[in-house]
Amino acid sequence: MKRYTIIGTTVLILALITVSITTATAISCTCGDICVNETGWWRDSGAFHANATPIQAAADNATAGEIICVKAGDYNEAISIETAHLTLAGEGADVVNVTSVGPDDHVFEVAADYVNISGFNVTGTTKNFGIYLNGADHCIVSDNAASNNKYRGIYLDSSSSNRLLNNTASKNDCGIELWSSSNNILKGNTANLNYYDGIYLDSSSNNTLLNNTVSKNDCGIELWSSSNNILKGNTANLNYYDGIYLDSSSNNTLLNNTASKNDYGIELWSSSNNILKGNTANLNYYDGIYLDSSSNNTLPNNTASKNDYGIELNDSSNNTLTGSTASGNHDGINLYDSSDNLIYNNYWDNTNNAYDDGSNRWNITTITAEPNIIGGPSIGGNYWSDYNGTDTDGDGLGEETYNIGSGNFDYHPLCPPSVKGDLNGDGILTPADAAIALHLVATGAHDDATDVSGDGQVTSLDALMILQAAAGMVEL
């Protein structure tokens, strides 16, 4: 009896050991096809494979279309991806840290198409890049942090049709760089505190930069020899030199960007046929918008206020500036060695409104009957805060020219719309206007502007109506 008991007990123990071993080697993986932790990788209900470089091992064992889920932890690897249609998903850039192994290694190098990388903090390269797309197309790089890499946080080389979304690139030599890469979308990225550029495009075309934030870099966004790109809704503030800088770049569109508190807000150098529309460049140390050796650019509806120079053109020709506002600058707009530019329907209210030592046009030649920048009925020249002329025929244009200097004139300066009953000419209705009307009544003088009732005479009724209009009780 005792012998059978011992045998039975032994069998039970062996069974338990077998179950235990099976349980230990069969691990679940519910977030992807392959799971990775700091010590190895496994498939769902498969065996655990210990490895010193588990992310690379998982990538080497994955097939096209699979998802590799990387658990929180600290990894020291140089990962090369050569399998297309692969997804590497970290649990989050705040909890998955991947540090470069050697000085010559990238953290991630992708040489295959349709690869997605998200949720990693990549750091520590001393000679190379955090995330490197090397001739890779149709990839998505999203929600990563690339910091403290010697050269580039994220770098695209000859890579097209990729999407870079909601990444943070900080404290690298350059945050995000595209070289010879086209048709990429960079959206919602943050590039701060990089030694050179936040975002840099070199010989790259047809890319879209949308709603990115670049600050405290040497230069916020730089395009060099790059064309047909769209920069829209980006914020480039507090950079050491330029917020947005174009050098030898053409046919780009800069739309509704903000570039403030830099040395220069938006600068174009040797760049042509670009459109700058609806941008805001305020509170920059030197210029809000600066063009040097740049021609055939169109600048509508921009704002450049509270800079040293609002807008400055140097050695630049055949540019068109319209619908823009420059106020509170020391100099509103200055043109040096620049000719054949057209500047009209802009608002200038600065300490010194304009300087021009070239030959430029400050108004259109054919008056257009449509609302101008100050709400008047006609488009002709510009609004000048220090213009002292008058509009006698009610077309919203002054009868006297505005002298800019060096033989340049605005022949159709804009005048503010007249306010009915504004007898002292300050642009608003106050009791002072009613007092002037009463004085005219007392003296028996007649003034058509005072006859707000329209009865052909000046009476106390006109003074009363002006007083009520000043109080907001009636409209004249």
KAWO-V454144 format. One record per residue. N is the residue number from 1. PHI is phi in whole degrees, 0 to 359 (none if undefined). PSI is psi in whole degrees, -180 to 180 (999 if undefined). Layout:
[[N,PHI,PSI] [N,PHI,PSI]]
//
This chain:
[[1,none,-43] [2,296,-38] [3,296,-41] [4,295,-37] [5,297,-42] [6,295,-44] [7,298,-44] [8,298,-41] [9,295,-41] [10,297,-44] [11,299,-42] [12,297,-43] [13,297,-44] [14,299,-39] [15,296,-42] [16,296,-39] [17,296,-43] [18,299,-45] [19,299,-41] [20,296,-44] [21,296,-43] [22,299,-43] [23,296,-39] [24,292,-33] [25,268,-16] [26,259,96] [27,251,142] [28,282,151] [29,216,97] [30,259,-10] [31,266,-6] [32,188,-171] [33,280,-33] [34,228,136] [35,249,149] [36,227,136] [37,235,-170] [38,293,-19] [39,246,-6] [40,174,-167] [41,219,161] [42,199,157] [43,262,163] [44,301,127] [45,62,19] [46,252,-178] [47,284,152] [48,274,131] [49,246,104] [50,293,141] [51,199,141] [52,285,-23] [53,235,74] [54,291,-32] [55,293,-45] [56,297,-41] [57,297,-41] [58,295,-42] [59,297,-38] [60,293,-28] [61,261,1] [62,271,157] [63,243,165] [64,305,135] [65,93,-6] [66,271,158] [67,249,127] [68,255,118] [69,258,120] [70,254,122] [71,284,164] [72,302,143] [73,157,-179] [74,248,124] [75,237,141] [76,242,99] [77,210,158] [78,241,109] [79,255,124] [80,248,125] [81,250,117] [82,237,8] [83,256,125] [84,287,160] [85,57,45] [86,242,143] [87,240,127] [88,247,114] [89,241,110] [90,279,158] [91,289,-10] [92,151,142] [93,295,-16] [94,276,-11] [95,230,-11] [96,246,106] [97,251,124] [98,240,119] [99,250,138] [100,301,142] [101,283,-54] [102,239,166] [103,294,-25] [104,262,5] [105,263,148] [106,274,160] [107,285,-57] [108,240,127] [109,240,122] [110,249,121] [111,237,28] [112,223,157] [113,275,160] [114,58,43] [115,255,134] [116,246,133] [117,230,124] [118,211,151] [119,80,30] [120,237,150] [121,254,113] [122,251,132] [123,203,165] [124,91,6] [125,286,136] [126,256,-14] [127,227,-6] [128,224,-144] [129,241,153] [130,290,-61] [131,238,123] [132,235,115] [133,262,110] [134,251,94] [135,65,35] [136,250,134] [137,242,156] [138,61,34] [139,262,158] [140,238,121] [141,244,111] [142,220,148] [143,57,37] [144,253,161] [145,242,126] [146,238,105] [147,224,152] [148,58,40] [149,256,139] [150,299,-45] [151,258,-76] [152,235,140] [153,290,-55] [154,229,130] [155,225,127] [156,247,123] [157,240,116] [158,52,44] [159,236,135] [160,227,159] [161,59,37] [162,258,163] [163,235,125] [164,248,111] [165,234,126] [166,57,36] [167,267,159] [168,241,126] [169,233,109] [170,222,150] [171,60,35] [172,254,176] [173,297,-47] [174,226,138] [175,291,-65] [176,228,129] [177,229,138] [178,243,127] [179,237,123] [180,51,46] [181,232,140] [182,225,160] [183,59,34] [184,262,156] [185,242,124] [186,246,112] [187,226,131] [188,69,20] [189,274,156] [190,238,126] [191,230,101] [192,236,152] [193,60,30] [194,270,150] [195,293,-39] [196,251,-97] [197,258,148] [198,288,-56] [199,229,131] [200,227,126] [201,246,124] [202,237,118] [203,54,43] [204,234,139] [205,227,159] [206,59,35] [207,261,156] [208,239,123] [209,249,113] [210,231,121] [211,58,38] [212,269,156] [213,239,123] [214,231,123] [215,210,152] [216,60,34] [217,256,174] [218,298,-49] [219,226,139] [220,290,-70] [221,234,127] [222,233,133] [223,243,125] [224,236,123] [225,51,45] [226,232,139] [227,227,160] [228,58,34] [229,262,156] [230,243,124] [231,245,112] [232,227,130] [233,68,21] [234,276,153] [235,244,118] [236,233,86] [237,242,153] [238,63,29] [239,270,154] [240,292,-43] [241,254,-88] [242,255,144] [243,288,-55] [244,227,130] [245,226,126] [246,244,126] [247,234,122] [248,54,42] [249,234,139] [250,227,159] [251,59,33] [252,262,156] [253,240,122] [254,249,113] [255,231,121] [256,57,39] [257,268,158] [258,242,125] [259,225,94] [260,230,154] [261,61,34] [262,253,-179] [263,294,-50] [264,235,136] [265,289,-68] [266,232,127] [267,231,134] [268,243,128] [269,233,121] [270,51,45] [271,233,139] [272,225,159] [273,58,34] [274,262,156] [275,245,123] [276,245,108] [277,228,130] [278,69,21] [279,273,154] [280,241,123] [281,228,86] [282,244,156] [283,60,30] [284,272,151] [285,293,-40] [286,254,-89] [287,249,143] [288,289,-55] [289,229,129] [290,227,126] [291,243,127] [292,231,125] [293,53,41] [294,234,138] [295,224,160] [296,58,34] [297,263,153] [298,242,126] [299,234,86] [300,259,143] [301,61,39] [302,262,161] [303,236,127] [304,224,96] [305,232,151] [306,59,36] [307,256,179] [308,290,-53] [309,246,131] [310,292,-61] [311,226,134] [312,225,134] [313,240,129] [314,233,123] [315,52,45] [316,230,142] [317,221,159] [318,58,35] [319,262,154] [320,239,126] [321,239,122] [322,209,151] [323,69,17] [324,256,160] [325,237,128] [326,230,109] [327,223,150] [328,72,14] [329,269,161] [330,293,-46] [331,237,128] [332,287,-59] [333,215,129] [334,235,134] [335,239,119] [336,244,127] [337,50,38] [338,235,137] [339,219,162] [340,62,29] [341,267,150] [342,246,120] [343,233,113] [344,207,158] [345,55,42] [346,248,165] [347,246,117] [348,242,117] [349,217,85] [350,219,172] [351,301,-50] [352,238,118] [353,284,-41] [354,205,148] [355,221,136] [356,210,114] [357,255,12] [358,250,-147] [359,228,103] [360,227,163] [361,256,127] [362,251,12] [363,200,158] [364,279,155] [365,276,-29] [366,254,115] [367,296,135] [368,251,128] [369,274,81] [370,204,161] [371,301,136] [372,262,-174] [373,294,-20] [374,251,14] [375,88,6] [376,283,174] [377,275,-8] [378,223,148] [379,254,123] [380,219,-81] [381,250,-134] [382,239,161] [383,271,130] [384,238,124] [385,295,-23] [386,256,17] [387,281,132] [388,248,9] [389,282,178] [390,231,157] [391,252,106] [392,267,-18] [393,250,4] [394,76,16] [395,270,2] [396,83,6] [397,241,138] [398,288,149] [399,279,-27] [400,265,144] [401,287,160] [402,254,120] [403,273,114] [404,271,-30] [405,117,161] [406,56,35] [407,80,12] [408,256,134] [409,225,148] [410,263,110] [411,277,-12] [412,225,59] [413,297,147] [414,278,139] [415,246,140] [416,300,145] [417,302,140] [418,287,148] [419,254,121] [420,300,128] [421,90,-4] [422,280,90] [423,275,-20] [424,261,2] [425,72,23] [426,267,4] [427,87,-3] [428,222,161] [429,265,129] [430,220,168] [431,304,-23] [432,297,-34] [433,292,-39] [434,296,-36] [435,295,-39] [436,296,-41] [437,297,-43] [438,296,-38] [439,297,-41] [440,294,-38] [441,298,-44] [442,294,-33] [443,269,-11] [444,79,11] [445,282,155] [446,243,137] [447,216,123] [448,301,-36] [449,294,-24] [450,277,-23] [451,282,69] [452,286,-20] [453,281,-21] [454,76,23] [455,264,7] [456,86,4] [457,214,161] [458,257,117] [459,227,178] [460,296,-22] [461,299,-40] [462,296,-43] [463,298,-41] [464,296,-43] [465,295,-38] [466,294,-42] [467,297,-42] [468,293,-38] [469,294,-37] [470,296,-31] [471,273,-2] [472,81,15] [473,275,-31] [474,221,167] [475,246,135] [476,276,999]]
//
